[in-house]
Structures are given as C-alpha cells and as structure tokens.
Amino acid sequence: MVAGQEIEFRALTIIDLVTNLVKIVRIKDKTCANVTLQFENAWLARYLHPATVIHDQGTEFTGFDFQNHLNLHGIEPRSISAKNPQANAVCKRMHQTIGNSLRVLVTLNHPFNINDAKQLVDTATANAVYAHRCSYHGTITATPGSLAFHHDMILDLPMQADLQLIQQH
C-alpha cells in the first residue's frame, strides 16, 4: 500500500515443466491479445519453442489470438480441466518468495508513490525468479537455470544434462 492506495499486480507466469524454469511477466491487462503478445515476447522470442503449452480455462488463453498464435508456431495447445499439481507447487513457492522479498524491501525502502511501489514489486519478482533458477531441486537433481542455460547460475561452471531422461521421471 502506498498512502492508503492498493496496487493491482497482474502477471503471466510461464513454467517449463521439464526444467522447472520460470518466467514471470507483468501484464497491463488479461486480454487475449495482450497475453499473446507477452507470451511471444517473454518466451517464444527467447527460448526454444515448446511442443505443447498447457494452460488454464481463462479467456486470455482460450481466445482466438492465443490459440491461433500457438498453432502458427506449431505448438499444441492443451487446456487443463483439473489443477496441475506440479505447476501449482512452483507458483505457490514463487508467490511465497515474492511476498517474503516484498516484506523485506518495503521495510528497507518504504515506497512513497505508485512508481516506487511498482519498482519494488518488479525487484521482488526478479529476486524470486533468480532465487528459483538458482535453487537445487532434488527431483531433477539440478537447478532450473543450469538445465535451461547449460551453465551454473552462480559459479562459472558449464553443465550438461540429459533432459529426455529427466522428462521421463
């Protein structure tokens, strides 16, 4: 809160379920066109295209723009009917980390206006994504960052992984 005002924060969370790599993008609104553009800019323009995209039943994902965009890239859209426990666990951990980071950042540097508050949210989000990419995951026996980028996120060490073997587990 900034001087009694509430700030609404909308984000698109993208998770690679093989490596557990997470990307969080702040979005201005949840329209299908905006979400499609942000997905293109944040994921498709930077990383290898996935074979399948699993998404919820929100209109931003079931709309023509998003579905057509996936089809144009040869990506199979898959809508979920039940909750996705793996993705939900990652989202829950990210929300918890962002909340913890925000509590510390607000204590250290109280925001005085909306721009300061947005900056703190962006910083907390970046901190959480970096922490997640550097955290060792026992199930994949590596960090998401090292699997995705073939390099340790903290130490200057190359890393190779058999993603097909990891995907089978």
C-alpha positions in Angstrom: 0.0 0.0 0.0 1.1 3.5 -0.8 -0.6 6.2 1.2 -3.7 4.1 1.5 -3.8 3.1 -2.1 -3.9 -0.5 -3.3 -1.8 -1.5 -6.2 -3.1 -4.2 -8.5 -0.4 -6.5 -9.9 -1.2 -8.8 -12.8 1.3 -11.3 -14.0 1.7 -14.0 -16.6 3.7 -17.0 -15.1 5.3 -19.3 -17.6 6.8 -22.6 -16.4 8.8 -25.1 -18.4 7.7 -28.4 -16.7 10.8 -30.3 -17.8 13.5 -27.9 -16.3 11.2 -26.0 -13.9 12.4 -22.8 -15.5 10.1 -19.9 -14.5 9.4 -16.6 -16.2 7.1 -14.0 -14.7 6.0 -11.1 -16.8 3.9 -8.1 -15.5 0.9 -7.5 -17.8 -1.3 -4.5 -18.0 -4.5 -6.5 -18.6 -5.6 -10.0 -19.1 -6.9 -9.6 -22.6 -6.2 -12.4 -25.0 -4.2 -10.0 -27.3 -2.0 -8.7 -24.5 -1.3 -12.1 -23.0 -0.4 -13.4 -26.5 2.0 -10.6 -27.1 3.6 -11.0 -23.7 4.0 -14.8 -24.2 5.6 -14.2 -27.6 8.0 -11.5 -26.2 8.8 -13.3 -22.9 9.1 -16.9 -24.0 8.9 -17.6 -27.7 11.3 -14.9 -28.7 13.9 -16.0 -26.2 13.7 -19.8 -25.7 13.1 -22.9 -27.8 9.5 -23.4 -28.7 7.7 -26.0 -26.7 5.9 -28.9 -28.4 2.9 -28.3 -26.1 1.5 -25.4 -24.0 -0.7 -26.4 -21.1 -2.9 -23.5 -19.9 -6.0 -23.0 -17.8 -9.5 -22.2 -19.0 -9.1 -18.4 -18.8 -10.4 -16.4 -21.7 -7.0 -14.9 -22.2 -5.8 -18.5 -23.2 -8.9 -19.9 -24.9 -9.4 -16.9 -27.1 -8.7 -16.9 -30.8 -5.5 -14.8 -30.7 -3.6 -17.1 -28.3 -4.8 -20.3 -29.8 -4.0 -19.2 -33.3 -0.6 -17.9 -32.3 0.3 -21.3 -30.8 -0.9 -23.1 -34.0 1.1 -20.7 -36.2 4.2 -21.8 -34.2 3.3 -25.5 -34.4 2.7 -25.7 -30.7 -0.1 -28.0 -29.5 -2.4 -26.1 -27.1 -3.7 -28.2 -24.2 -6.3 -26.9 -21.9 -6.4 -28.4 -18.4 -9.7 -29.4 -16.7 -8.1 -30.2 -13.3 -5.5 -28.5 -11.3 -1.8 -29.1 -12.3 -0.1 -30.0 -9.1 3.5 -29.6 -10.4 2.8 -26.1 -11.8 0.8 -25.1 -8.8 3.6 -26.0 -6.5 6.0 -23.9 -8.4 3.6 -21.0 -8.5 2.9 -21.3 -4.8 6.6 -21.2 -4.0 7.1 -18.2 -6.3 4.3 -16.3 -4.6 5.7 -17.0 -1.2 9.2 -15.9 -2.2 7.8 -12.7 -3.8 5.9 -12.0 -0.7 8.9 -12.5 1.6 11.1 -10.4 -0.7 8.4 -7.6 -0.7 8.2 -7.5 3.1 12.0 -7.0 3.3 12.1 -4.4 0.5 9.3 -2.4 1.9 10.9 -2.4 5.4 14.2 -1.2 3.9 12.8 1.3 1.5 9.2 2.3 2.0 7.5 3.4 -1.2 6.2 7.0 -1.4 4.3 6.8 -4.6 2.9 4.3 -7.1 6.1 4.2 -9.2 8.2 3.3 -6.2 5.7 0.5 -5.3 5.8 -0.9 -8.8 9.6 -0.8 -8.8 9.6 -2.8 -5.5 7.2 -5.3 -7.0 9.4 -5.7 -10.1 12.5 -6.1 -7.9 10.8 -8.7 -5.7 9.7 -10.6 -8.7 13.2 -10.6 -10.3 14.7 -11.7 -6.9 12.2 -14.6 -6.7 12.8 -15.7 -10.3 16.6 -15.6 -9.8 16.3 -17.5 -6.5 14.2 -20.2 -8.1 16.6 -20.6 -11.0 19.5 -21.0 -8.6 17.8 -23.4 -6.2 18.7 -27.0 -6.3 15.7 -29.3 -6.9 16.1 -32.8 -5.6 13.7 -34.4 -8.1 15.6 -33.1 -11.1 19.0 -33.2 -9.3 20.0 -29.8 -10.7 18.9 -26.1 -10.7 16.4 -25.0 -13.3 18.9 -22.3 -14.6 21.7 -24.9 -15.1 19.3 -27.2 -17.1 18.0 -24.4 -19.3 21.2 -22.5 -19.9 23.8 -25.3 -19.6 25.7 -23.2 -17.1 25.6 -22.8 -13.3 23.8 -19.7 -12.3 26.2 -18.7 -9.6 29.6 -20.4 -10.4 31.4 -20.2 -13.7 30.9 -23.9 -14.5 29.4 -25.5 -17.6 26.7 -28.1 -17.1 25.2 -30.7 -19.3 22.0 -32.7 -18.6 20.0 -35.4 -20.3 16.6 -33.6 -20.5 14.9 -36.6 -22.1 15.9 -38.8 -19.1 14.7 -36.0 -16.7 11.4 -35.7 -18.5 10.8 -39.5 -18.1 10.8 -39.2 -14.3 
